[in-house]
Amino acid sequence: MEQLKKEARAFLDLMAQDAVAGAWVPDIHARWKSVKLEIESTGTYIHTYKELMFGARLAWRHSNRCVGRHFWRTLQVQDARQCETADEAIFQLKKHADLAFNGGQIANVVTVFPPSRPGQPHPWRMLNHQLIRYAGFVQEDGSVLGDPDSVELTNYCLAQGWKVAPNPWTPLPWVLAHNEEPLPPLDPFQPGGLSVHEVPISHPDFPETESLGLRWYAVPILADMALKIGGIVYPFAPFNGHYLGTEIAARNLTDPDRYNILEAWASSCQISTEGNRTLWKDEALVRLNQALLHSFDKAGVTIGDHHELGRAFELWCQAEQRQGREVPGDWSWLTPPMSGSLTPQFHRHFSNAVVTHTNFFYQQPLEVQGTTFGSKTKDTHRLLAPDAFADDSTPKACPFSSMAKHIKSLWK
């Protein structure tokens, strides 16, 4: 209870000090007195809508891994805290997906479901890592058709009666959990249902790339992270920004344990794959990232590139420093997976200290039938606050912090 009071007060103080949200708390002392009494009598407290709105935005601003958080004030906050039934939950999720796509001009959206309550199971969770993600089907020869990162959840859905004609780009059904009990898989992507809004990927200078049939969905809507505002945990708060091109073209499509298409892509671009010293992988990776950006632009779908987004983020960091605020960050995530040294983030030192009272956190995946369905893509780097949902310690500085101190003055 004392920790909750401390985190609630820290959040309210930040809200009162904010240039915009400060006007929403006309009397911080009266509001704090009310919150304190509510915590002491019930063990928790309820956010006003304006507190929820500012808190969700502030949580994004505090997210150490996100290079797009300078957009934090644009976040649209959908209040689903009164959601009680599966039909209501499905309605809210479909609404989120439509709002986020926004005709291709991707909008930043979070939908906040009911909070955790002391001694009670989480009212809503989801087994899915994202609202839209491709399934992974194990073939007779052991290979995977689709996304290997989705094999466990795909197998679970099939065992629960999901019927589908497998292909490499089959979207997974949704598996909601109410009071920590999983509901039957629901496929919202059936013909006539929710659109995946896929973008076909090909390179304008290499027509043969079209034959690979590559594609990706337009909006990354994270569904398994918890939102924490002033000590109150919302275990189900689907959130999206817009894609950074390298997330798809330099990771999802090319990682050896994901779609692993780099060699086939190189061949379609007439790049010889003989010998690593030719740097064919690097050349192919650049071509794939070019194709990804070109394809999203052609489709009229918002996407960031690591140079422009990195430059904008650096300008925001500088603006924050002028206001006396340090931007916390996980260097290994803020630096892109290609051409890292060409971006400002490579040359900047970040403190990876975590703001624990208001943030987005990974949480322990739900266990169903002895299995959890967390995404392996998160396990390569972990950001878990010591007092949040696991006991993992967090790194305090980037691996090149000492080097960065010497060379950051060279960056203009």
C-alpha positions, 0 to 999 in steps of 0.5 A: 500500500505504501509503495502504491501511494509513492507511485501514485504521488510520483505520477500525479506530480509529473502530471501537475508539472506537465505543460499541458496536463497540468491544467487537468489537475487544478488542485494537486493537493486535493486530488492527492488527498482523495487518492490517498484515502481511496488507497487506504480504504480499498487498496487501490484507486481509480484514474479519471479519464484525463489521468488515464489519457496522460498516464498512457502517453507518459508510459510511452514517453518512458518506454526505454526501447522505443525510438518513436516515443517523441510522438507520445502526445499524439497517442489516442487513448480508448477507455475500455475499463468497463469491458465485461463480456467477450463480445465487448472485448472483441468489439474494442479490439476490432475498433482499435485495429480500424482506428489504428490503420486509419486508411493507411495513415497509421494512428497511434492508439492504446485501448485500456481494459480493466486494471488488476485488483488486489487478490483477484485474477486479471480480468482480461489478458491475451495469449497473442503477442500482437493482434495481427501476426502470422501463424507457423505450421510445422510440416512433415519434414520439420520445417515451418510454413509461416512464422516459426515464432508462432508455432506454439500458439498455432498448435494450441489454436489447431488443437482447440478446433481452429480450421484453416487452409495453411499458407505462409501468411495466415493470420492467427486467431485471437485467444482472449483470457477472461479472469485468466481462463482462456476463451476458445480461439476466435478468428476475426480475419475470416472472409468478410471480417477484419482486414489484415491490411497487408502490403505486398513487398517487391523491389521496383528495380528487380521484378523477379522479387515479386515471385517470392510473394512477400508481404507484411501487415500494416500495423504492429499492435502489441497485445501482451504488455502491461500498462502501469500508471501511477502504480496501477497495473492494466494487464491488457492494454493493446498499443500501437505506433507505426512500423520502423522499416528495419523491424520488418526487413532487417529482422522479421523477414530475415532473422534465421529463426523467423522467415529467413528469406535473405538468400532467396531474396538475394537470388531474386535481386541477381546478387551472387551468394558465393562467399561471405567476403563479397558482403552479399548479405549486406547488399541483399539486406539493403535491397530488401529494406529499400523494397519494404519502404518503397512498397509501403509508400506505394500502398500509402501506408505510414512507415518510418526509416531508421535515418529519419526517425533516428534524426527526429528522436535525437532532436527530441532527446536534445529538446528534453535535455534543454528542459533538464530531463534525461531520456532513458533508453536501451541502446541495443534497441534504439540503435537499428539492426542495420547501419547503426553507426550512421544514426545518432543513437549509436553515438549517444549514451543512454541510461537504461534506468527504468521509470517504474511508476508509469511505463509499459512492461513485459509481464509473465505470459499466461500458462495454459495446459502447462505451456506459455506462449510468449514471443521468443523475439522478446527474449533476445533483449529483456526490459523488466523493472525490478519491482514489476513482473519479474526479478530480472535486473536491468542493465544500467548503461549501453555496452558502448557508453564509454566510447559514446562519451568520447565521440558524442560531441562529434555528432551535429 
